[in-house]
Each structure stands twice: as structure tokens, then as C-alpha cells.
Amino acid sequence: MNDGFRQAAGFVVFGLAIVFLAFVAGMLAGVFKVPPYPSVEGSIIEVARALKSDTDKGRLHFMYRKRNADSGVTVYDPDGVQPGVTLVTGMWLDEDEWRPAARLVDFDGSVLNEWKVRPEQIWPESPHDDFAKGTHNKPTGYLHGSVLLPDGDIIFNIEYLGMVRMNPCGEVVWKLPYRTHHSIALDDAGNIWASGTVWREAPVDEYVGLRAPFVDETLVQVSPDGELLQEIFVLKSLYDSGFQGTVRLSHKTLDLTHLNDVEVLTEAMASAFPMFNAGDLLVSLRNLNLVVVIDSNTGAVKWHFSHPLIHQHDPDFEPDGTITIFDNNDDTTRNGDYWGRSRIIKVNPETYRWSVAYPTSDDQPFYSQEGGKHQLLPNGNRLITEANAGRAFEVKPDGTLVWNWVIASDDPEFLPEVLEATRYPESYRLTAVCVP
């Protein structure tokens, strides 16, 4: 063997050794979370996000591929719909920029009133000291969770930034700098219940096994004047009620529960639920595929339901004593290609027996991998928000479509999601309109 060959072979062996050592070092960095792990992981996450943005949603996180060629109202049966007006929250183009807003729309799609939301004007500086910490802790700048009041005022969350009350002319009545998000509901006293978030930078002794940092989500009660009245920590409720094993099985390390809805059992409906009490809270924990009822006085979990939910939203108490749930049935695809798409599930809380309330047949498919709402209307119809499709539609109990509305978008391929559509009585046509 000549010297040149020996030298070349030596370089090859040396190079392979360097590659092997680099592999081992990288593996150890990943396991023990030591440098250069954070920077490497960060780079991978950023690249993955960029690719996801370019291929899946377009350039903006709230944009989804169009599923409908037409926009606006495409179906309207005036004799079949529940009379009233519909509040829709989402994103609209305003001076060539996508901006959050709530719009009160008529059955023909005409806009009766609009509440434009400008987070940078409401809070020119973040009211939170930990503004820049945690990917699930940053304000997203969109309106998520809303309720329209009989006097025409609207209360809404600017996601992870705070709660705001506006009058019909868009003037801020009050603002609460608490990290509210996802949902808002009213109790019998007119107080507001909402989802909230507290960012934990250090471990909490009661939460055995949870490493910081993480999101500690809350159920918050707020007065009509914007005063924080009560705060229930969901993780504490779960741990105190023996559900710590469920929490430990969460596939997330920061956003453990992903609280996405809280509803209140009212006095009027309490008699239909003998196992619960008026004031109990119906709560959806998406990342645990879990719906629970929590006692608003003690924080104890009184009831839970999981199978067959997959990343569900919006559980509701209904007058017949059942609980209905928007089961996203998330199969990890944007179009629901594998597991039959989304559905509205009806559950008997005493027997745990469940059935599908909608769709009523295979020719009524709808799917939202994320988001979604539904509302039982006084005439028995159901208003459904297919969030990722940018769509709100109303169906009769037999599944007949009587109203269909799709948000408009100038983009040939993408449209913005619709976060919530809610039907309000006909009287709101007058009270919820700005009179200068």
C-alpha cells in the first residue's frame, strides 16, 4: 500500500469519526437540552413553520384554502330560518391590511354594523410584563370569543391580550388586561365567564411532574363593569379531582390543556340536569380530548367525557338534558381525509351514551381541523361555524340546509377563518347599530 493511499484512507477515517462525534453530540444535546440544542431546535421549528405557512395556509396563520367557489349568502330559505341577526367574528381587509372585526350581518349578507378592533390602539403598549415569553403566551391580535349585549354593546377577547367592552359605535367602554382567549359566556347575574391564561416560569408544587415553563389556564369571572371577580385554575381542578394522570398524558409540554370554551349552566336549564347545579361550568380541554363540568364554587370536577372526541370545541348544555359538542374529529389533515370529518355529538351525561346530531347523512360533510362553534336556535335549528372553511350555516333538525354564508376573500386560493357566528333576536337589529 503506497503512502498516497494511506494518507487518503486516513482522511476518510478522520472525516467519518468527526461525523460520528457530531451525531453523538447532537443526540446528547437533544436528550439533555444543552447547547447547541436550543438554537438547532429553534432553527428547525422556524423552517417548519415557514414551510407550513407557505404550503398550508398561505402567508398568514388565519388563512385557509378555499373550499367554496362562491362567497356571501349562497342559500337562504326565509321560511326555514330562525329570525334574527347574526354576529360574525373574523378578519377582513381594511385599507389593504387584514384586520380583526365583528360584523352584524343580515340574512342577505348585508352588514348592519361593524366593530373594528385595533389592538395597537386599545393597548399601545402590552399590559403584560411577560409579553415576549412563550409561543402560547403572545397576543395574536385577533378577536376570539364574543357576546353581544341587549343594549348593543359587545364584549370580546383580543386573544391573549385582554377583554374589551365596546359600544355600538366602536368606542371602548372598558378594558381588562388579563390574558383572556377563545370564549365568552354570560351567567344569570350578567357576569362574564371566559377562558384565561397565566404563564408559569417556575414549577408549581401542586402540579407534580410538570416542568416549567407552561401555560396554567383559568376560568375567569368578570363583572359587567370589567372587574375580575373570580379565578379558577383548571390544572388545580384536575389535580385536586384525581385527573393528574390525564394531564401527564398530554402531548404538549407548554399548552397542556388548551382550554377553548367555558359555558354556564343557567337556572332556567338546571332542572334538566339533576346531577349538576345552576352555575356549574362546562369546559372543553382540547389537548386532552376532554370535556368536564366544574363546580364554580369549589373548583371540583363533577363530570367528564372523552371518547370519541378528537380536539373538540364548544360543548353546550341543551334544554333536553343532553350536552352537545363540536367534535372536530381532527385526523391531522386540513380536509378531514381519513376519519369522516367533523360532527356535532349529543351526549347523555348520566348514561354517557352518545349519538351524532349532525350531519344526518353522508351528503352533508363539514370539517374544521381547528376552531368551530354551534348554537341551538329557539326553533330547533342549529347554527354551525365551520371555522377553517370561513363558513357559517344553519340547518333544520333533519339536516336540511336553510342558510349558508361564506366570508369573502380577494385571494384566489385562500380565505380567512371565521371564529364564531351567533344568532341574536330580531330586537338587536335596532339596539346593536351605531346611532351617532
C-alpha positions as CSV (number, residue, x, y, z in Angstrom):
1,M,0.0,0.0,0.0
2,N,1.6,3.3,-1.1
3,D,1.8,6.4,1.1
4,G,-0.8,8.4,-1.0
5,F,-3.4,5.7,-0.5
6,R,-2.6,5.5,3.3
7,Q,-3.0,9.3,3.5
8,A,-6.3,9.3,1.6
9,A,-7.7,6.5,3.8
10,G,-6.6,8.3,6.9
11,F,-8.6,11.4,5.8
12,V,-11.7,9.3,5.2
13,V,-11.5,7.7,8.6
14,F,-10.9,11.0,10.2
15,G,-13.9,12.5,8.4
16,L,-16.1,9.6,9.4
17,A,-15.0,10.0,13.0
18,I,-15.9,13.7,13.0
19,V,-19.3,13.0,11.6
20,F,-19.9,10.3,14.2
21,L,-18.9,12.5,17.0
22,A,-21.1,15.3,15.7
23,F,-24.0,12.9,15.6
24,V,-23.4,11.8,19.1
25,A,-23.0,15.3,20.4
26,G,-26.2,16.4,18.7
27,M,-28.1,13.4,20.1
28,L,-26.9,14.2,23.6
29,A,-27.7,17.9,23.2
30,G,-31.3,16.9,22.2
31,V,-31.7,14.5,25.1
32,F,-30.3,16.7,27.8
33,K,-31.4,20.1,26.3
34,V,-27.9,21.6,26.4
35,P,-26.3,23.8,23.8
36,P,-26.5,23.8,20.8
37,Y,-29.9,22.2,21.2
38,P,-32.0,25.4,21.7
39,S,-30.6,27.1,18.6
40,V,-30.8,24.0,16.5
41,E,-34.4,23.2,17.6
42,G,-35.3,26.9,17.0
43,S,-34.0,26.8,13.5
44,I,-35.9,23.6,12.7
45,I,-39.1,25.0,14.2
46,E,-38.8,28.2,12.2
47,V,-38.1,26.4,9.0
48,A,-41.1,24.0,9.6
49,R,-43.3,27.0,10.4
50,A,-42.3,28.7,7.2
51,L,-42.9,25.6,5.1
52,K,-46.3,25.1,6.9
53,S,-47.2,28.7,6.2
54,D,-46.3,28.6,2.5
55,T,-47.9,25.2,1.8
56,D,-50.9,25.0,4.1
57,K,-52.4,28.4,5.0
58,G,-50.7,30.9,2.8
59,R,-48.7,33.6,4.4
60,L,-50.9,34.3,7.3
61,H,-51.9,32.0,10.2
62,F,-55.6,32.6,9.8
63,M,-55.8,31.9,6.1
64,Y,-57.0,28.6,4.8
65,R,-57.5,27.1,1.3
66,K,-60.9,27.9,-0.2
67,R,-63.4,25.0,-0.3
68,N,-66.2,27.0,-1.9
69,A,-66.1,28.8,-5.2
70,D,-68.7,31.3,-4.1
71,S,-68.8,33.7,-1.2
72,G,-71.5,35.6,0.7
73,V,-75.0,34.1,1.1
74,T,-75.4,31.1,-1.2
75,V,-78.5,29.5,0.4
76,Y,-81.4,31.3,2.1
77,D,-84.8,29.8,2.9
78,P,-86.8,32.7,4.5
79,D,-89.5,30.4,5.8
80,G,-87.0,27.9,7.3
81,V,-84.5,30.1,9.2
82,Q,-84.7,31.3,12.8
83,P,-85.5,35.0,12.6
84,G,-82.8,37.4,13.9
85,V,-79.4,38.8,13.0
86,T,-76.0,37.1,13.1
87,L,-72.8,38.3,14.7
88,V,-69.7,37.0,12.9
89,T,-66.2,37.5,14.1
90,G,-63.1,37.1,11.8
91,M,-60.6,39.0,9.7
92,W,-61.4,41.5,6.9
93,L,-59.4,43.6,4.6
94,D,-59.2,47.2,5.7
95,E,-57.0,49.5,3.7
96,D,-55.2,46.6,2.2
97,E,-54.5,45.1,5.6
98,W,-56.2,42.2,7.3
99,R,-57.8,43.4,10.5
100,P,-60.0,41.8,13.2
101,A,-63.6,42.8,13.4
102,A,-67.1,41.8,14.5
103,R,-69.9,42.2,11.9
104,L,-73.6,42.0,12.4
105,V,-75.0,40.6,9.2
106,D,-78.5,40.1,7.8
107,F,-79.7,37.0,6.0
108,D,-78.8,38.5,2.7
109,G,-75.2,39.1,3.9
110,S,-75.5,42.9,4.2
111,V,-73.6,44.4,7.1
112,L,-75.8,46.1,9.7
113,N,-73.0,47.2,12.0
114,E,-69.2,46.6,12.3
115,W,-67.0,46.8,15.4
116,K,-63.4,47.3,14.1
117,V,-60.8,46.1,16.6
118,R,-57.4,47.8,16.7
119,P,-55.3,46.1,19.4
120,E,-52.5,48.6,19.0
121,Q,-54.8,51.4,19.7
122,I,-56.6,49.8,22.6
123,W,-53.3,48.8,24.2
124,P,-50.5,50.9,22.6
125,E,-48.1,49.0,24.9
126,S,-48.6,45.5,26.2
127,P,-50.1,45.4,29.7
128,H,-48.2,42.2,30.4
129,D,-44.7,42.0,31.7
130,D,-44.1,38.6,30.1
131,F,-45.2,39.8,26.7
132,A,-42.4,38.1,24.7
133,K,-42.2,34.8,26.6
134,G,-43.7,31.6,25.2
135,T,-45.2,30.8,21.9
136,H,-48.6,30.2,23.5
137,N,-48.3,33.4,25.5
138,K,-48.1,36.1,22.8
139,P,-51.2,38.1,21.8
140,T,-52.3,37.0,18.3
141,G,-54.1,40.2,17.5
142,Y,-57.5,38.7,16.6
143,L,-60.9,38.6,18.2
144,H,-61.7,35.2,19.8
145,G,-64.7,34.9,22.0
146,S,-67.6,37.4,22.0
147,V,-71.0,38.2,23.3
148,L,-73.5,40.9,22.1
149,L,-75.5,42.5,24.9
150,P,-79.1,43.7,24.6
151,D,-78.1,47.3,24.8
152,G,-75.9,46.8,21.7
153,D,-72.5,46.7,23.5
154,I,-70.2,43.9,22.6
155,I,-67.7,42.2,24.9
156,F,-64.8,40.3,23.3
157,N,-61.3,38.9,23.8
158,I,-58.3,40.1,21.9
159,E,-56.6,36.7,22.0
160,Y,-54.1,36.5,25.0
161,L,-54.1,40.3,25.3
162,G,-57.3,41.2,27.2
163,M,-61.0,41.6,27.4
164,V,-62.8,44.7,25.9
165,R,-66.3,46.1,26.1
166,M,-67.3,48.4,23.2
167,N,-70.5,50.3,22.5
168,P,-72.3,50.0,19.1
169,C,-70.2,52.9,17.7
170,G,-66.9,51.2,18.4
171,E,-65.9,53.2,21.5
172,V,-64.1,51.4,24.3
173,V,-66.3,51.3,27.4
174,W,-63.7,49.4,29.5
175,K,-60.7,47.0,29.0
176,L,-59.4,44.3,31.3
177,P,-55.7,43.5,30.9
178,Y,-56.0,39.8,31.6
179,R,-54.9,37.1,29.1
180,T,-58.4,36.0,28.1
181,H,-58.9,34.0,25.0
182,H,-61.2,31.7,22.9
183,S,-64.6,32.1,24.6
184,I,-67.1,34.3,26.5
185,A,-70.4,33.3,28.2
186,L,-72.8,35.1,30.5
187,D,-74.3,33.8,33.7
188,D,-77.7,34.5,35.3
189,A,-76.3,37.6,37.0
190,G,-75.0,39.1,33.8
191,N,-71.4,38.4,34.8
192,I,-68.9,37.2,32.1
193,W,-67.1,33.8,32.2
194,A,-64.1,33.5,29.9
195,S,-61.1,31.3,29.2
196,G,-57.8,32.8,30.7
197,T,-54.1,32.1,30.8
198,V,-51.4,32.6,33.3
199,W,-47.8,32.0,32.2
200,R,-45.7,29.9,34.7
201,E,-41.9,30.4,34.5
202,A,-41.3,28.2,37.6
203,P,-42.7,24.9,38.7
204,V,-45.8,24.8,40.8
205,D,-45.6,22.4,43.8
206,E,-49.2,21.2,43.5
207,Y,-48.6,20.2,39.8
208,V,-46.4,17.2,40.4
209,G,-44.3,16.3,37.4
210,L,-44.9,19.4,35.3
211,R,-41.8,21.2,34.2
212,A,-41.8,24.9,33.7
213,P,-42.4,26.9,31.6
214,F,-46.1,26.1,30.9
215,V,-49.5,27.6,30.4
216,D,-51.7,27.5,33.5
217,E,-55.2,28.1,32.2
218,T,-58.0,29.7,34.1
219,L,-61.8,30.2,34.2
220,V,-62.3,33.8,35.0
221,Q,-65.5,35.6,36.1
222,V,-65.7,39.3,35.2
223,S,-68.4,41.8,36.2
224,P,-70.4,43.7,33.6
225,D,-68.2,46.7,34.6
226,G,-64.9,44.9,33.8
227,E,-63.9,43.9,37.4
228,L,-62.2,40.5,37.9
229,L,-64.4,38.6,40.3
230,Q,-63.1,35.0,40.3
231,E,-60.3,32.9,39.0
232,I,-60.4,29.1,38.9
233,F,-57.2,27.3,37.8
234,V,-58.1,24.4,35.5
235,L,-54.9,22.4,36.3
236,K,-55.6,22.7,40.0
237,S,-59.1,21.4,39.5
238,L,-57.8,18.5,37.5
239,Y,-55.1,17.6,40.0
240,D,-57.4,18.0,43.1
241,S,-60.0,15.8,41.4
242,G,-57.7,13.0,40.5
243,F,-57.1,13.7,36.8
244,Q,-53.3,14.3,37.1
245,G,-52.7,11.1,35.0
246,T,-54.7,12.7,32.2
247,V,-52.6,15.8,32.3
248,R,-49.4,13.8,32.3
249,L,-50.6,12.1,29.0
250,S,-50.9,15.5,27.2
251,H,-48.9,15.5,24.0
252,K,-48.0,19.2,24.7
253,T,-45.3,20.5,27.0
254,L,-46.4,24.2,27.2
255,D,-50.0,24.3,26.1
256,L,-51.0,21.3,28.3
257,T,-54.8,21.6,28.2
258,H,-55.7,24.2,25.5
259,L,-58.9,25.5,27.2
260,N,-61.1,26.6,24.3
261,D,-64.6,27.0,25.8
262,V,-66.5,27.6,29.1
263,E,-70.3,27.6,29.3
264,V,-72.5,28.2,32.3
265,L,-75.5,26.1,33.4
266,T,-78.3,28.6,33.9
267,E,-81.1,28.5,36.4
268,A,-83.6,28.0,33.6
269,M,-81.9,24.9,32.3
270,A,-80.7,23.4,35.6
271,S,-83.8,21.3,36.2
272,A,-82.9,19.3,33.0
273,F,-79.5,18.3,34.7
274,P,-80.3,16.8,38.1
275,M,-76.7,15.7,38.6
276,F,-75.5,19.3,38.3
277,N,-76.3,22.7,39.8
278,A,-77.0,26.1,38.4
279,G,-73.7,27.9,38.0
280,D,-71.7,24.8,37.1
281,L,-69.2,25.3,34.3
282,L,-69.0,23.2,31.2
283,V,-65.4,23.3,30.0
284,S,-63.6,22.0,26.8
285,L,-59.9,21.0,27.1
286,R,-58.8,20.4,23.5
287,N,-55.3,18.9,24.0
288,L,-56.7,16.4,26.5
289,N,-59.6,15.4,24.2
290,L,-61.7,16.1,27.4
291,V,-64.9,17.8,28.4
292,V,-65.5,18.4,32.1
293,V,-68.1,20.0,34.3
294,I,-66.5,22.1,37.1
295,D,-68.2,23.4,40.2
296,S,-67.8,27.2,40.1
297,N,-67.8,27.4,43.9
298,T,-65.3,24.6,44.8
299,G,-63.4,24.1,41.5
300,A,-64.1,20.3,41.7
301,V,-64.6,18.3,38.6
302,K,-68.1,16.8,38.7
303,W,-68.3,15.0,35.4
304,H,-66.0,14.2,32.4
305,F,-66.4,12.9,28.9
306,S,-63.7,11.9,26.4
307,H,-64.4,9.1,23.9
308,P,-64.8,9.6,21.0
309,L,-63.7,13.2,20.9
310,I,-60.6,14.4,19.0
311,H,-59.7,18.1,19.6
312,Q,-63.3,19.1,20.3
313,H,-64.7,22.6,20.7
314,D,-67.8,24.3,22.1
315,P,-69.7,21.9,24.5
316,D,-73.2,23.2,25.3
317,F,-75.9,22.4,27.8
318,E,-79.2,21.9,25.9
319,P,-82.8,22.0,27.2
320,D,-83.4,18.3,26.7
321,G,-80.8,17.4,29.3
322,T,-78.1,16.5,26.9
323,I,-74.7,18.0,26.2
324,T,-73.7,18.7,22.6
325,I,-70.2,19.1,21.4
326,F,-68.5,20.3,18.3
327,D,-66.2,17.3,17.7
328,N,-63.5,18.4,15.2
329,N,-62.5,14.8,14.7
330,D,-59.1,16.1,13.8
331,D,-57.3,13.5,11.7
332,T,-54.2,15.7,11.3
333,T,-55.2,16.8,7.7
334,R,-56.7,20.1,6.6
335,N,-59.6,18.5,4.8
336,G,-60.5,15.6,7.1
337,D,-59.5,13.0,4.6
338,Y,-59.4,10.0,6.9
339,W,-61.8,9.9,9.8
340,G,-65.1,11.2,8.4
341,R,-64.7,14.9,9.0
342,S,-66.3,16.9,11.9
343,R,-69.6,16.3,13.6
344,I,-71.9,17.6,16.3
345,I,-72.2,15.0,19.1
346,K,-75.1,14.7,21.6
347,V,-74.2,13.1,24.9
348,N,-76.5,11.9,27.8
349,P,-74.4,12.9,30.8
350,E,-76.0,10.2,33.0
351,T,-75.6,7.2,30.7
352,Y,-72.6,8.5,28.7
353,R,-74.4,7.3,25.6
354,W,-73.7,9.5,22.6
355,S,-75.0,10.0,19.0
356,V,-74.3,12.2,16.1
357,A,-76.8,15.1,15.9
358,Y,-75.3,16.5,12.6
359,P,-74.6,15.6,9.9
360,T,-77.7,13.5,9.5
361,S,-76.5,11.9,6.2
362,D,-73.3,11.4,4.3
363,D,-74.1,14.2,1.8
364,Q,-73.7,16.9,4.5
365,P,-69.9,16.8,5.1
366,F,-68.2,19.7,7.0
367,Y,-64.8,19.8,8.6
368,S,-62.8,22.2,10.7
369,Q,-59.5,20.9,12.0
370,E,-59.3,23.8,14.4
371,G,-61.9,26.1,15.8
372,G,-65.7,25.6,15.4
373,K,-68.9,26.6,17.1
374,H,-72.5,25.6,17.1
375,Q,-75.7,27.1,18.5
376,L,-79.1,25.5,19.1
377,L,-81.7,28.0,18.0
378,P,-85.2,28.6,19.5
379,N,-87.0,26.9,16.5
380,G,-84.8,23.8,16.8
381,N,-82.4,24.7,14.0
382,R,-78.7,24.7,14.6
383,L,-76.2,27.4,13.5
384,I,-72.8,25.9,12.9
385,T,-69.5,27.7,12.4
386,E,-67.1,25.8,10.1
387,A,-64.2,27.9,11.1
388,N,-61.4,26.8,8.7
389,A,-63.8,26.9,5.8
390,G,-64.7,30.5,6.6
391,R,-68.4,29.4,6.7
392,A,-71.5,29.7,8.9
393,F,-74.6,27.7,8.1
394,E,-78.0,26.9,9.6
395,V,-79.7,23.5,9.4
396,K,-83.0,22.1,10.4
397,P,-83.2,19.2,12.9
398,D,-83.4,16.8,9.9
399,G,-80.2,18.4,8.4
400,T,-81.9,20.5,5.7
401,L,-79.7,23.5,4.9
402,V,-81.7,26.8,5.2
403,W,-78.9,29.4,5.3
404,N,-75.3,29.3,4.1
405,W,-72.8,32.2,4.3
406,V,-69.1,32.2,3.3
407,I,-66.7,35.0,4.1
408,A,-65.4,37.0,1.1
409,S,-61.7,37.0,0.1
410,D,-60.0,38.6,-2.9
411,D,-57.3,35.9,-2.7
412,P,-57.8,33.3,-5.5
413,E,-56.8,30.4,-3.2
414,F,-57.2,31.4,0.4
415,L,-59.8,32.9,2.7
416,P,-59.7,33.9,6.4
417,E,-61.2,31.6,9.0
418,V,-64.5,32.6,10.8
419,L,-64.0,32.2,14.5
420,E,-67.7,32.5,15.6
421,A,-71.2,33.0,14.3
422,T,-74.0,33.7,16.7
423,R,-77.7,34.3,16.1
424,Y,-79.3,37.1,18.2
425,P,-83.0,38.1,18.4
426,E,-84.6,40.5,15.9
427,S,-84.6,43.3,18.5
428,Y,-80.8,43.5,18.2
429,R,-81.3,44.9,14.7
430,L,-82.0,48.2,16.3
431,T,-80.0,48.2,19.6
432,A,-76.7,46.9,18.1
433,V,-76.5,49.6,15.4
434,C,-74.5,52.8,15.9
435,V,-76.6,55.9,16.3
436,P,-74.2,58.9,16.4
